[in-house]
Amino acid sequence: AAGVIQSPRHLIKEKRETATLKCYPIPRHDTVYWYQQGPGQDPQFLISFYEKMQSDKGSIPDRFSAQQFSDYHSELNMSSLELGDSALYFCASSRTRGRGYTFGSGTRLTVV
Amino acid sequence: GIQVEQSPPDLILQEGANSTLRCNFSDSVNNLQWFHQNPWGQLINLFYIPSGTKQNGRLSATTVATERYSLLYISSSQTTDSGVYFCAVESTGGFKTIFGAGTRLFVKA
């Protein structure tokens, strides 16, 4: 069965650089969620999209932005990267709000 | 916002033992999920269980929504069960799921 695809798997960036993370949800899933997980922490909700519209927002810095495209894939854009942005970034998708989530394998971002 | 508390924070088991993990939440929820994060960081959805009881092999879960708690039962634990178990809830009126701090489980051979 198709899963949630995230790319890249690993990313190393320098401070003040920009990074773009991509997420391809499971086909026919209409909701996409982005989470950030720091070392030893629980995943923190960043932002979600339902039918290509932003549906909810969490603790996402102003330096970050995200969107969902017509083919339902989503991108998380991160600018002016800081050391503290180093984390595992997960994307999840679900079919119809309130159903179970399927997570991608995550993108491990390291800012040096 | 909604608060999610998990207990115990850490658990060490001998292979073959049984365990119960608890999740308490502070408000009404649309849904509740249990996830397992393996040592490689992968998050696996174990149960979508806003209420009632479900079983999947050696794992089962029960959510009592009216009393705002959920339990995850692991029977005959195996070393591959090691990792972090997260409870995550979606509060009513939102599109975000909030995670608890997790229970870190280590199963010894």
Backbone of each chain as ProteinMPNN parsed JSONL, in Angstrom:
{"seq_chain_A": "AAGVIQSPRHLIKEKRETATLKCYPIPRHDTVYWYQQGPGQDPQFLISFYEKMQSDKGSIPDRFSAQQFSDYHSELNMSSLELGDSALYFCASSRTRGRGYTFGSGTRLTVV", "coords_chain_A": {"N_chain_A": [[0.849, -1.202, 0.0], [0.378, 2.29, -0.652], [2.34, 4.776, 0.955], [2.958, 7.666, 3.049], [5.089, 9.904, 1.574], [8.153, 11.416, 2.136], [10.529, 13.91, 1.375], [13.726, 15.587, 1.361], [15.296, 12.659, 2.909], [17.33, 13.19, 4.649], [18.952, 16.223, 5.549], [21.337, 18.717, 5.436], [22.112, 21.886, 6.456], [23.444, 25.22, 6.475], [23.592, 27.805, 8.99], [21.27, 30.441, 8.59], [20.632, 29.749, 6.041], [18.252, 28.465, 3.579], [15.635, 26.038, 3.553], [13.734, 23.481, 1.954], [11.161, 21.279, 2.475], [9.512, 18.364, 1.385], [6.332, 16.752, 0.957], [4.401, 14.003, 0.159], [1.231, 12.995, 0.231], [-0.807, 10.102, 1.121], [-2.628, 8.727, -1.587], [-5.833, 10.153, -2.189], [-6.106, 11.042, 0.365], [-7.148, 13.812, 2.192], [-6.158, 15.628, 3.967], [-3.309, 17.161, 5.328], [-0.607, 17.206, 7.586], [1.953, 18.875, 9.419], [4.722, 18.236, 11.503], [7.123, 18.935, 14.048], [9.886, 17.473, 15.561], [12.0, 17.646, 18.157], [15.153, 16.504, 19.572], [14.587, 13.889, 21.811], [12.077, 14.795, 22.404], [8.443, 15.196, 22.231], [6.458, 15.055, 19.225], [5.732, 18.209, 17.814], [3.022, 20.116, 16.796], [2.886, 21.85, 13.748], [1.519, 22.923, 11.393], [-1.474, 22.569, 9.413], [-3.288, 21.328, 6.54], [-6.331, 21.279, 4.811], [-7.96, 20.019, 2.134], [-6.331, 21.606, 0.47], [-6.345, 24.069, 1.656], [-5.166, 26.101, 4.301], [-5.726, 24.817, 7.481], [-5.303, 24.74, 10.221], [-3.105, 26.062, 12.696], [-0.082, 25.781, 14.425], [2.647, 25.915, 16.616], [4.355, 27.329, 14.742], [7.179, 28.934, 13.495], [7.531, 32.355, 12.306], [9.368, 32.411, 10.308], [8.98, 30.187, 8.89], [7.033, 28.708, 6.318], [4.25, 27.206, 4.658], [2.584, 25.249, 2.168], [-0.09, 23.709, 0.315], [-0.4, 21.956, -2.639], [-2.079, 21.735, -5.895], [-2.022, 19.045, -6.545], [-2.131, 17.891, -4.135], [0.255, 17.475, -2.782], [2.542, 18.706, -0.322], [4.58, 21.42, 0.809], [7.096, 22.465, 3.017], [8.567, 25.385, 3.809], [11.519, 26.76, 4.973], [13.183, 29.435, 6.274], [16.106, 31.517, 6.896], [17.575, 29.798, 8.638], [18.142, 28.437, 11.883], [20.278, 27.168, 14.509], [18.691, 25.861, 16.347], [16.641, 24.876, 14.842], [17.235, 22.414, 14.044], [16.056, 19.218, 13.755], [13.694, 16.484, 13.629], [11.454, 16.345, 11.036], [8.177, 15.708, 10.498], [5.675, 14.634, 8.237], [2.227, 14.045, 7.992], [-0.683, 12.321, 6.837], [-4.243, 12.191, 6.379], [-7.45, 10.732, 5.737], [-10.226, 12.482, 5.469], [-11.052, 14.605, 8.004], [-10.192, 13.957, 11.37], [-9.809, 11.252, 11.263], [-7.605, 8.365, 11.485], [-4.091, 9.02, 11.481], [-1.46, 8.727, 9.07], [1.935, 8.596, 9.184], [4.789, 9.961, 7.51], [8.219, 8.965, 6.884], [9.796, 10.939, 7.789], [11.926, 13.883, 7.746], [15.197, 14.469, 8.467], [16.599, 17.242, 9.652], [19.553, 18.995, 9.864], [21.132, 21.719, 11.166], [23.978, 23.572, 10.755]], "CA_chain_A": [[0.0, 0.0, 0.0], [1.143, 3.526, -0.716], [2.505, 5.466, 2.221], [3.303, 9.081, 2.946], [6.471, 10.034, 1.113], [8.798, 12.682, 2.467], [11.877, 14.089, 0.829], [14.672, 14.474, 1.409], [15.338, 11.956, 4.19], [18.303, 13.905, 5.475], [19.301, 17.522, 4.979], [22.267, 19.5, 6.238], [22.133, 23.27, 6.003], [24.152, 26.135, 7.351], [22.77, 28.881, 9.573], [20.767, 31.511, 7.703], [20.224, 29.216, 4.738], [16.841, 28.127, 3.379], [15.39, 24.62, 3.274], [12.373, 23.125, 1.523], [10.83, 19.88, 2.718], [8.349, 17.986, 0.592], [5.496, 15.678, 1.487], [3.402, 13.473, -0.775], [0.316, 12.203, 1.069], [-1.42, 8.91, 0.542], [-3.683, 9.122, -2.53], [-7.197, 10.375, -1.708], [-6.099, 11.682, 1.678], [-7.431, 15.216, 1.937], [-5.586, 16.461, 5.019], [-1.87, 17.008, 5.551], [-0.145, 17.823, 8.825], [3.403, 18.947, 9.603], [5.158, 18.206, 12.887], [8.558, 19.075, 14.316], [10.259, 16.728, 16.75], [13.364, 17.839, 18.612], [15.727, 15.332, 20.237], [14.001, 13.519, 23.096], [10.797, 15.483, 22.628], [7.295, 14.692, 21.479], [6.199, 15.855, 18.024], [4.996, 19.45, 18.009], [2.245, 20.46, 15.616], [3.258, 23.098, 13.086], [0.485, 23.465, 10.518], [-2.214, 21.542, 8.683], [-4.038, 21.748, 5.362], [-7.471, 20.45, 4.438], [-8.373, 20.348, 0.769], [-5.423, 22.622, -0.071], [-6.448, 25.317, 2.399], [-4.647, 25.984, 5.655], [-6.849, 24.532, 8.363], [-4.952, 25.033, 11.595], [-1.718, 26.493, 12.836], [0.439, 25.574, 15.764], [3.815, 26.709, 17.0], [5.225, 27.466, 13.569], [7.83, 30.252, 13.471], [7.223, 33.193, 11.152], [10.374, 32.119, 9.266], [8.524, 28.997, 8.175], [5.751, 28.797, 5.628], [3.901, 25.934, 4.028], [1.421, 25.276, 1.299], [-0.486, 22.446, -0.298], [-0.587, 22.223, -4.058], [-3.28, 21.151, -6.513], [-1.924, 17.582, -6.537], [-2.196, 17.569, -2.712], [1.522, 17.418, -2.092], [2.755, 19.892, 0.496], [5.974, 21.805, 1.013], [7.396, 23.299, 4.183], [9.706, 26.229, 3.503], [12.129, 27.247, 6.201], [14.207, 30.415, 5.914], [16.958, 32.026, 7.986], [17.68, 28.668, 9.549], [18.881, 28.583, 13.135], [20.729, 25.882, 15.044], [17.561, 25.254, 17.044], [15.7, 24.269, 13.888], [17.651, 21.02, 13.833], [14.996, 18.356, 14.294], [13.043, 15.571, 12.698], [10.215, 16.953, 10.564], [7.259, 14.692, 10.001], [4.427, 14.953, 7.568], [1.232, 12.983, 8.12], [-1.9, 12.589, 6.085], [-5.418, 11.422, 6.783], [-8.596, 10.86, 4.842], [-11.321, 13.068, 6.241], [-10.6, 15.102, 9.287], [-10.577, 13.181, 12.538], [-9.484, 9.839, 11.13], [-6.236, 8.043, 11.861], [-3.015, 9.589, 10.692], [-0.316, 7.947, 8.642], [3.105, 9.462, 9.14], [5.923, 9.644, 6.662], [9.424, 8.563, 7.616], [10.432, 12.118, 8.355], [13.153, 14.49, 7.207], [16.078, 14.89, 9.56], [17.292, 18.472, 9.29], [20.647, 19.411, 10.736], [21.63, 23.056, 10.848], [25.339, 23.688, 11.32]], "C_chain_A": [[0.874, 1.238, 0.0], [1.208, 4.153, 0.659], [2.742, 6.937, 1.983], [4.791, 9.182, 2.609], [7.001, 11.413, 1.48], [10.178, 12.726, 1.82], [12.409, 15.468, 1.186], [14.595, 13.746, 2.754], [16.252, 12.667, 5.167], [18.69, 15.194, 4.756], [20.227, 18.233, 5.949], [22.354, 20.883, 5.63], [22.959, 24.097, 6.976], [23.183, 27.186, 7.892], [22.467, 29.938, 8.514], [20.423, 31.017, 6.297], [18.727, 28.906, 4.737], [16.718, 26.643, 3.073], [13.941, 24.429, 2.845], [12.181, 21.633, 1.702], [9.549, 19.562, 1.955], [7.638, 16.786, 1.189], [4.465, 15.286, 0.434], [2.476, 12.554, 0.008], [-0.164, 10.951, 0.352], [-2.52, 9.359, -0.413], [-5.063, 9.127, -1.894], [-7.245, 10.836, -0.253], [-6.203, 13.189, 1.468], [-6.813, 16.161, 2.956], [-4.122, 16.115, 5.228], [-1.468, 17.792, 6.798], [1.386, 17.825, 8.837], [3.709, 19.018, 11.097], [6.67, 18.354, 12.947], [8.873, 18.318, 15.609], [11.731, 16.933, 17.063], [13.861, 16.597, 19.33], [15.082, 15.089, 21.599], [12.666, 14.17, 23.4], [9.665, 14.809, 21.874], [7.096, 15.576, 20.251], [5.327, 17.073, 18.343], [4.306, 19.824, 16.694], [2.678, 21.805, 15.046], [2.072, 23.697, 12.324], [-0.232, 22.322, 9.818], [-2.968, 22.163, 7.522], [-5.161, 20.746, 5.11], [-7.945, 20.909, 3.082], [-7.635, 21.591, 0.25], [-5.541, 23.981, 0.607], [-5.86, 25.096, 3.794], [-5.798, 25.83, 6.629], [-6.547, 24.823, 9.824], [-3.461, 25.344, 11.671], [-1.29, 26.292, 14.274], [1.617, 26.479, 16.02], [4.805, 26.816, 15.847], [5.844, 28.856, 13.554], [7.442, 31.033, 12.216], [8.201, 32.951, 10.006], [9.978, 30.907, 8.417], [7.215, 29.316, 7.459], [5.489, 27.453, 4.965], [2.715, 26.146, 3.109], [1.134, 23.879, 0.793], [-0.895, 22.755, -1.728], [-1.786, 21.462, -4.617], [-3.229, 19.624, -6.528], [-1.861, 17.032, -5.108], [-0.835, 17.404, -2.04], [1.737, 18.742, -1.354], [4.248, 20.152, 0.634], [6.074, 22.709, 2.234], [8.67, 24.065, 3.861], [10.226, 26.874, 4.776], [13.266, 28.192, 5.822], [14.971, 30.859, 7.154], [17.149, 30.966, 9.059], [18.567, 28.973, 10.754], [19.272, 27.191, 13.628], [19.575, 25.121, 15.695], [16.51, 24.646, 16.138], [16.072, 22.823, 13.584], [16.656, 20.094, 14.514], [14.577, 17.364, 13.222], [11.711, 16.208, 12.324], [9.356, 15.871, 9.922], [6.1, 15.338, 9.255], [3.494, 13.768, 7.799], [0.043, 13.333, 7.24], [-3.035, 11.732, 6.627], [-6.526, 11.662, 5.765], [-9.785, 11.292, 5.675], [-10.838, 13.394, 7.648], [-11.085, 14.194, 10.416], [-10.337, 11.697, 12.393], [-8.025, 9.63, 11.466], [-5.214, 8.626, 10.903], [-2.056, 8.51, 10.239], [0.855, 8.909, 8.507], [4.093, 8.994, 8.085], [7.126, 9.3, 7.534], [10.203, 9.739, 8.18], [11.622, 12.609, 7.561], [13.967, 14.942, 8.396], [16.893, 16.074, 9.08], [18.359, 18.783, 10.335], [21.143, 20.765, 10.268], [22.973, 23.24, 11.538], [25.862, 25.121, 11.192]], "O_chain_A": [[1.965, 1.247, 0.571], [0.256, 4.076, 1.436], [2.729, 7.401, 0.843], [5.636, 8.604, 3.294], [6.387, 12.435, 1.178], [10.884, 11.721, 1.734], [11.636, 16.419, 1.302], [13.882, 14.196, 3.65], [15.975, 12.732, 6.364], [18.747, 15.25, 3.527], [19.934, 18.338, 7.14], [22.633, 21.037, 4.441], [23.147, 23.728, 8.135], [22.112, 27.42, 7.333], [23.301, 30.269, 7.671], [19.972, 31.798, 5.459], [18.038, 29.061, 5.744], [17.581, 26.059, 2.419], [13.041, 25.126, 3.315], [12.932, 20.825, 1.158], [8.628, 20.376, 1.887], [8.245, 15.929, 1.831], [3.755, 16.133, -0.108], [2.876, 11.461, 0.407], [0.046, 10.771, -0.847], [-3.273, 10.277, -0.091], [-5.416, 8.214, -1.149], [-8.332, 11.003, 0.301], [-5.458, 13.773, 0.682], [-6.935, 17.378, 2.818], [-3.743, 14.946, 5.295], [-1.94, 18.906, 7.024], [2.027, 16.903, 8.333], [3.062, 19.745, 11.851], [7.393, 17.958, 12.033], [8.203, 18.504, 16.625], [12.604, 16.46, 16.334], [13.064, 15.72, 19.664], [15.039, 15.987, 22.44], [12.18, 14.102, 24.529], [9.887, 13.969, 21.001], [7.525, 16.729, 20.246], [4.322, 16.972, 19.047], [4.925, 19.843, 15.631], [2.818, 22.782, 15.781], [1.672, 24.834, 12.576], [0.327, 21.238, 9.649], [-3.252, 23.361, 7.514], [-4.965, 19.534, 5.185], [-8.296, 22.076, 2.906], [-8.237, 22.497, -0.326], [-4.904, 24.944, 0.178], [-6.037, 24.033, 4.39], [-6.742, 26.621, 6.61], [-7.462, 25.126, 10.59], [-2.675, 24.936, 10.816], [-2.028, 26.591, 15.213], [1.593, 27.664, 15.686], [5.966, 26.43, 15.981], [5.124, 29.854, 13.595], [7.072, 30.45, 11.197], [7.891, 33.256, 8.854], [10.566, 30.644, 7.368], [6.4, 30.1, 7.945], [6.409, 26.666, 4.744], [1.948, 27.097, 3.258], [1.985, 22.99, 0.832], [-1.641, 23.7, -1.987], [-2.42, 20.665, -3.927], [-4.273, 18.973, -6.525], [-1.573, 15.853, -4.9], [-0.782, 17.208, -0.826], [1.173, 19.77, -1.729], [5.066, 19.233, 0.582], [5.246, 23.595, 2.447], [9.728, 23.468, 3.664], [9.468, 27.456, 5.552], [14.203, 27.795, 5.129], [14.558, 30.619, 8.289], [16.913, 31.212, 10.242], [19.584, 29.66, 10.655], [18.691, 26.182, 13.23], [19.494, 23.896, 15.604], [15.591, 23.975, 16.608], [15.31, 22.099, 12.942], [16.444, 20.186, 15.723], [15.039, 17.404, 12.082], [10.926, 16.569, 13.202], [9.747, 15.219, 8.954], [5.625, 16.421, 9.597], [3.934, 12.619, 7.798], [-0.201, 14.502, 6.94], [-2.813, 10.692, 7.247], [-6.53, 12.655, 5.038], [-10.284, 10.526, 6.5], [-10.294, 12.551, 8.361], [-12.225, 13.73, 10.42], [-10.634, 10.94, 13.318], [-7.289, 10.587, 11.704], [-5.436, 8.715, 9.695], [-1.859, 7.507, 10.925], [0.771, 9.912, 7.798], [4.219, 7.802, 7.806], [7.054, 9.342, 8.762], [11.149, 9.563, 8.948], [12.244, 11.861, 6.807], [13.49, 15.706, 9.235], [17.763, 15.94, 8.22], [18.084, 18.824, 11.534], [21.528, 20.933, 9.111], [23.088, 23.082, 12.754], [26.984, 25.408, 11.61]]}, "seq_chain_B": "GIQVEQSPPDLILQEGANSTLRCNFSDSVNNLQWFHQNPWGQLINLFYIPSGTKQNGRLSATTVATERYSLLYISSSQTTDSGVYFCAVESTGGFKTIFGAGTRLFVKA", "coords_chain_B": {"N_chain_B": [[-5.161, 25.306, 25.893], [-5.805, 21.841, 25.051], [-4.66, 19.374, 27.334], [-2.379, 16.682, 27.513], [-1.514, 13.853, 29.209], [0.812, 11.366, 29.902], [1.504, 8.182, 31.334], [3.455, 5.428, 32.662], [6.384, 7.605, 32.56], [8.721, 6.296, 31.87], [9.591, 2.889, 31.27], [10.701, -0.298, 32.056], [10.864, -3.546, 30.974], [10.911, -7.1, 31.359], [11.407, -9.414, 28.811], [8.434, -10.908, 27.642], [6.794, -10.068, 29.643], [3.794, -8.312, 30.728], [2.172, -5.112, 30.175], [0.71, -1.923, 31.022], [-0.098, 1.106, 29.62], [-0.898, 4.484, 30.214], [-3.059, 7.194, 29.28], [-4.109, 10.358, 29.905], [-6.437, 12.944, 29.259], [-7.439, 16.371, 28.984], [-9.788, 17.47, 28.017], [-12.75, 17.284, 25.938], [-12.509, 15.198, 23.067], [-12.046, 14.816, 19.508], [-10.775, 12.699, 18.313], [-8.562, 9.986, 19.191], [-5.334, 8.718, 19.198], [-2.928, 6.112, 19.245], [0.536, 5.837, 19.013], [3.577, 4.234, 17.999], [6.925, 4.91, 18.297], [9.724, 3.817, 16.822], [13.168, 2.797, 17.537], [14.521, 3.888, 15.376], [13.233, 6.122, 14.746], [10.859, 6.093, 13.334], [7.395, 6.686, 13.098], [4.647, 4.869, 13.965], [1.29, 4.21, 13.43], [-0.724, 2.823, 15.827], [-3.31, 2.491, 16.927], [-6.441, 3.921, 16.142], [-8.612, 5.352, 18.151], [-11.13, 6.727, 19.334], [-13.075, 6.024, 21.128], [-14.168, 3.177, 23.08], [-12.992, -0.239, 22.626], [-10.206, -1.824, 21.137], [-8.382, -4.393, 19.465], [-5.241, -5.658, 18.415], [-3.452, -8.146, 17.607], [-0.911, -8.675, 19.917], [-1.382, -6.325, 21.139], [-3.684, -4.094, 22.644], [-6.249, -1.613, 23.064], [-8.063, 0.719, 25.029], [-10.437, 3.243, 25.245], [-11.992, 5.504, 27.339], [-14.034, 7.806, 26.847], [-15.755, 9.506, 28.242], [-14.614, 9.661, 30.713], [-12.204, 10.611, 30.096], [-9.745, 9.228, 29.472], [-7.309, 6.908, 28.213], [-6.132, 3.61, 27.641], [-3.34, 1.606, 26.881], [-2.574, -1.659, 26.209], [0.026, -3.95, 26.432], [0.858, -7.152, 25.725], [2.775, -10.061, 26.547], [5.442, -9.015, 26.005], [7.967, -8.08, 23.615], [11.371, -7.704, 22.528], [11.381, -6.102, 20.313], [9.326, -4.392, 20.797], [10.292, -2.229, 22.051], [10.852, 1.286, 22.414], [9.253, 4.482, 21.95], [6.068, 5.235, 23.132], [3.405, 7.028, 22.068], [0.565, 8.907, 22.948], [-1.963, 10.609, 21.259], [-4.118, 13.33, 20.723], [-6.955, 14.823, 19.177], [-8.449, 17.818, 19.631], [-11.844, 18.97, 19.953], [-13.141, 20.921, 17.302], [-10.823, 21.59, 15.965], [-7.982, 21.168, 13.71], [-5.722, 19.911, 14.474], [-3.522, 17.62, 16.008], [-2.562, 16.818, 19.214], [0.264, 15.745, 20.915], [1.102, 13.586, 23.652], [3.746, 13.439, 26.13], [4.872, 10.99, 25.94], [5.647, 7.487, 26.572], [8.516, 5.894, 27.403], [9.659, 2.851, 26.481], [11.546, 0.019, 27.336], [12.428, -3.151, 26.488], [13.843, -5.9, 27.87], [15.918, -8.61, 26.859]], "CA_chain_B": [[-5.408, 24.187, 25.019], [-5.963, 20.534, 25.673], [-3.461, 18.793, 27.938], [-2.291, 15.228, 27.393], [-0.524, 13.341, 30.151], [1.037, 9.936, 29.772], [2.241, 7.547, 32.425], [4.602, 6.09, 33.268], [7.28, 8.208, 31.566], [9.707, 5.284, 31.471], [9.201, 1.55, 31.684], [11.622, -1.369, 31.669], [10.203, -4.835, 31.127], [11.564, -8.322, 30.922], [10.691, -10.012, 27.678], [7.36, -11.8, 28.046], [5.93, -9.422, 30.63], [2.682, -7.491, 30.246], [2.22, -3.755, 30.706], [-0.391, -1.014, 30.711], [0.279, 2.51, 29.503], [-2.09, 5.304, 30.412], [-3.114, 8.522, 28.686], [-5.196, 11.201, 30.395], [-6.574, 14.189, 28.51], [-8.137, 17.344, 29.831], [-11.005, 18.012, 27.408], [-13.377, 16.399, 24.952], [-11.677, 15.028, 21.879], [-12.621, 14.221, 18.312], [-10.182, 11.38, 18.146], [-7.392, 9.659, 19.997], [-4.514, 7.73, 18.512], [-1.698, 5.625, 19.878], [1.635, 5.652, 18.068], [4.838, 3.703, 18.463], [8.089, 5.423, 17.581], [10.786, 2.845, 17.02], [14.483, 3.426, 17.767], [14.978, 4.553, 14.17], [12.475, 7.363, 14.609], [9.638, 5.943, 12.549], [6.143, 6.746, 13.853], [3.68, 3.9, 13.452], [-0.029, 4.315, 14.029], [-1.156, 1.552, 16.393], [-4.76, 2.48, 17.054], [-7.286, 5.105, 16.099], [-9.591, 4.842, 19.104], [-11.769, 7.804, 20.103], [-13.834, 5.413, 22.222], [-14.29, 1.737, 22.95], [-11.845, -1.132, 22.757], [-9.721, -2.468, 19.917], [-7.253, -5.297, 19.673], [-4.45, -5.995, 17.243], [-2.395, -9.046, 18.052], [-0.589, -8.582, 21.348], [-1.729, -4.985, 21.605], [-5.085, -3.685, 22.683], [-6.42, -0.278, 23.618], [-9.4, 1.08, 25.484], [-10.64, 4.656, 25.539], [-13.236, 5.867, 28.019], [-14.065, 9.233, 26.511], [-16.473, 10.257, 29.274], [-13.712, 9.851, 31.844], [-11.02, 11.268, 29.531], [-8.495, 8.496, 29.537], [-7.141, 5.763, 27.327], [-5.126, 2.654, 28.092], [-2.736, 0.734, 25.874], [-2.086, -2.876, 26.827], [1.0, -4.735, 25.673], [1.001, -8.459, 26.363], [3.913, -10.887, 26.103], [6.297, -8.041, 25.344], [9.139, -8.531, 22.883], [12.393, -6.649, 22.447], [11.012, -5.194, 19.219], [8.333, -3.433, 21.294], [11.012, -1.085, 22.618], [10.655, 2.557, 21.716], [8.418, 5.436, 22.667], [4.655, 5.129, 22.82], [2.748, 8.323, 22.185], [-0.866, 9.112, 22.837], [-2.181, 11.886, 20.575], [-5.553, 13.62, 20.677], [-7.427, 15.995, 18.428], [-9.532, 18.449, 20.366], [-12.984, 19.337, 19.118], [-13.04, 22.234, 16.677], [-9.505, 21.885, 15.4], [-7.383, 20.269, 12.747], [-4.39, 19.537, 14.917], [-3.433, 16.565, 17.004], [-1.569, 17.132, 20.242], [0.908, 14.564, 21.457], [1.625, 13.54, 25.007], [5.209, 13.385, 26.209], [5.291, 9.634, 25.599], [6.196, 6.508, 27.523], [9.687, 5.255, 26.801], [9.665, 1.449, 26.883], [12.694, -0.808, 26.974], [12.175, -4.55, 26.798], [15.109, -6.647, 27.967], [15.883, -10.022, 26.437]], "C_chain_B": [[-5.488, 22.881, 25.778], [-4.619, 20.021, 26.188], [-3.517, 17.27, 27.826], [-1.174, 14.741, 28.308], [-0.411, 11.828, 30.011], [1.834, 9.416, 30.962], [2.369, 6.056, 32.168], [5.478, 6.741, 32.192], [8.305, 7.212, 31.035], [9.281, 3.936, 32.019], [10.223, 0.556, 31.16], [10.939, -2.688, 31.968], [11.148, -5.963, 30.751], [10.738, -8.889, 29.781], [9.653, -11.002, 28.191], [6.393, -11.18, 29.039], [4.82, -8.629, 29.936], [2.791, -6.091, 30.832], [0.984, -2.978, 30.262], [0.126, 0.408, 30.711], [-0.993, 3.342, 29.555], [-1.935, 6.668, 29.754], [-4.324, 9.241, 29.254], [-5.247, 12.48, 29.574], [-7.611, 15.076, 29.187], [-9.466, 17.839, 29.265], [-11.581, 16.992, 26.434], [-12.533, 16.359, 23.687], [-12.485, 14.451, 20.728], [-12.071, 12.823, 18.075], [-8.986, 11.214, 19.05], [-6.636, 8.566, 19.26], [-3.35, 7.332, 19.4], [-0.675, 5.368, 18.769], [2.811, 4.99, 18.77], [5.948, 4.316, 17.618], [9.262, 4.486, 17.863], [12.14, 3.547, 17.175], [15.045, 4.128, 16.541], [14.162, 5.812, 13.855], [11.167, 7.25, 13.865], [8.407, 5.91, 13.454], [5.113, 5.834, 13.199], [2.361, 4.066, 14.193], [-0.468, 2.932, 14.517], [-2.681, 1.437, 16.411], [-5.31, 3.889, 16.826], [-8.484, 4.735, 16.958], [-10.198, 5.971, 19.924], [-12.645, 7.286, 21.246], [-13.829, 3.901, 22.014], [-12.983, 1.001, 23.09], [-11.507, -1.74, 21.411], [-8.544, -3.366, 20.277], [-6.571, -5.563, 18.351], [-3.27, -6.845, 17.715], [-2.171, -8.955, 19.55], [-0.935, -7.222, 21.949], [-3.234, -4.809, 21.637], [-5.159, -2.316, 23.335], [-7.868, -0.069, 23.985], [-9.431, 2.568, 25.75], [-11.997, 4.833, 26.194], [-13.36, 7.374, 27.893], [-14.725, 10.053, 27.616], [-15.596, 10.526, 30.489], [-12.345, 10.363, 31.384], [-9.721, 10.521, 29.799], [-8.521, 7.362, 28.531], [-6.008, 4.904, 27.871], [-4.634, 1.837, 26.902], [-2.136, -0.46, 26.61], [-1.11, -3.577, 25.877], [1.166, -6.065, 26.404], [2.182, -9.196, 25.744], [4.927, -10.041, 25.349], [7.527, -8.69, 24.707], [10.131, -7.377, 22.779], [12.058, -5.641, 21.344], [9.91, -4.202, 19.615], [9.002, -2.191, 21.879], [10.802, 0.156, 21.759], [9.813, 3.473, 22.573], [6.978, 5.292, 22.184], [3.994, 6.48, 23.097], [1.234, 8.161, 22.097], [-1.05, 10.488, 22.202], [-3.675, 12.117, 20.42], [-5.821, 14.844, 19.814], [-8.606, 16.577, 19.185], [-10.656, 18.816, 19.408], [-12.771, 20.735, 18.555], [-11.7, 22.56, 16.064], [-9.052, 20.853, 14.404], [-5.988, 19.875, 13.192], [-4.492, 18.484, 15.996], [-2.282, 16.87, 17.931], [-1.049, 15.837, 20.837], [1.182, 14.713, 22.943], [3.133, 13.419, 24.964], [5.746, 11.984, 25.944], [5.699, 8.792, 26.788], [7.334, 5.803, 26.809], [9.804, 3.838, 27.358], [10.936, 0.769, 26.416], [12.398, -2.233, 27.428], [13.496, -5.304, 26.747], [14.934, -8.101, 27.56], [16.169, -10.948, 27.607]], "O_chain_B": [[-5.267, 22.827, 26.988], [-3.582, 20.211, 25.554], [-4.567, 16.656, 28.02], [-0.028, 15.172, 28.188], [-1.412, 11.111, 30.003], [2.7, 10.096, 31.513], [1.499, 5.465, 31.528], [5.312, 6.437, 31.011], [8.705, 7.288, 29.873], [8.687, 3.847, 33.094], [10.569, 0.562, 29.979], [10.487, -2.92, 33.09], [12.056, -5.798, 29.936], [9.508, -8.839, 29.804], [9.94, -11.829, 29.056], [5.299, -11.701, 29.256], [4.892, -8.322, 28.746], [3.429, -5.899, 31.867], [0.318, -3.318, 29.284], [0.721, 0.862, 31.688], [-2.029, 2.956, 29.012], [-0.838, 7.223, 29.678], [-5.452, 8.772, 29.097], [-4.205, 13.038, 29.231], [-8.524, 14.602, 29.862], [-10.199, 18.551, 29.951], [-10.963, 15.966, 26.151], [-11.927, 17.354, 23.292], [-13.453, 13.715, 20.92], [-12.792, 11.901, 17.693], [-8.465, 12.182, 19.604], [-7.23, 7.609, 18.762], [-2.858, 8.126, 20.203], [-0.981, 4.768, 17.739], [3.015, 5.161, 19.972], [5.919, 4.252, 16.389], [9.73, 4.378, 18.997], [12.24, 4.756, 16.966], [15.985, 4.91, 16.676], [14.374, 6.472, 12.838], [10.429, 8.231, 13.773], [8.382, 5.192, 14.454], [4.756, 6.008, 12.034], [2.32, 4.063, 15.424], [-0.573, 1.99, 13.731], [-3.257, 0.44, 15.977], [-4.732, 4.889, 17.252], [-9.295, 3.899, 16.557], [-9.827, 6.162, 21.082], [-12.922, 8.006, 22.205], [-13.529, 3.409, 20.927], [-11.997, 1.534, 23.599], [-12.39, -2.122, 20.643], [-7.822, -3.132, 21.246], [-7.215, -5.68, 17.308], [-2.242, -6.331, 18.157], [-3.092, -9.128, 20.348], [-0.785, -7.017, 23.153], [-3.958, -5.307, 20.775], [-4.253, -1.909, 24.063], [-8.777, -0.601, 23.349], [-8.54, 3.1, 26.414], [-13.017, 4.377, 25.678], [-12.853, 8.123, 28.728], [-14.299, 11.174, 27.894], [-15.807, 11.5, 31.211], [-11.436, 10.527, 32.197], [-8.74, 11.088, 30.279], [-9.572, 6.921, 28.068], [-5.058, 5.402, 28.476], [-5.412, 1.434, 26.037], [-1.307, -0.305, 27.508], [-1.387, -3.765, 24.692], [1.569, -6.094, 27.566], [2.536, -8.984, 24.585], [5.234, -10.316, 24.189], [8.048, -9.697, 25.187], [9.76, -6.212, 22.928], [12.414, -4.467, 21.439], [9.599, -3.282, 18.859], [8.326, -1.204, 22.168], [10.603, 0.075, 20.547], [9.676, 3.264, 23.779], [6.712, 5.235, 20.984], [4.029, 6.992, 24.216], [0.708, 7.393, 21.292], [-0.357, 11.435, 22.574], [-4.413, 11.211, 20.031], [-5.011, 15.769, 19.74], [-9.632, 15.92, 19.363], [-10.441, 18.955, 18.204], [-12.28, 21.625, 19.249], [-11.463, 23.705, 15.678], [-9.66, 19.792, 14.266], [-5.15, 19.536, 12.356], [-5.432, 18.467, 16.79], [-1.166, 17.147, 17.49], [-1.817, 14.952, 21.212], [1.457, 15.807, 23.435], [3.727, 13.308, 23.892], [6.948, 11.809, 25.745], [6.046, 9.3, 27.854], [7.147, 5.195, 25.755], [10.021, 3.647, 28.555], [11.355, 0.914, 25.268], [12.149, -2.483, 28.607], [14.173, -5.339, 25.72], [13.928, -8.735, 27.879], [16.18, -12.168, 27.439]]}, "name": "protein", "num_of_chains": 2, "seq": "AAGVIQSPRHLIKEKRETATLKCYPIPRHDTVYWYQQGPGQDPQFLISFYEKMQSDKGSIPDRFSAQQFSDYHSELNMSSLELGDSALYFCASSRTRGRGYTFGSGTRLTVVGIQVEQSPPDLILQEGANSTLRCNFSDSVNNLQWFHQNPWGQLINLFYIPSGTKQNGRLSATTVATERYSLLYISSSQTTDSGVYFCAVESTGGFKTIFGAGTRLFVKA"}
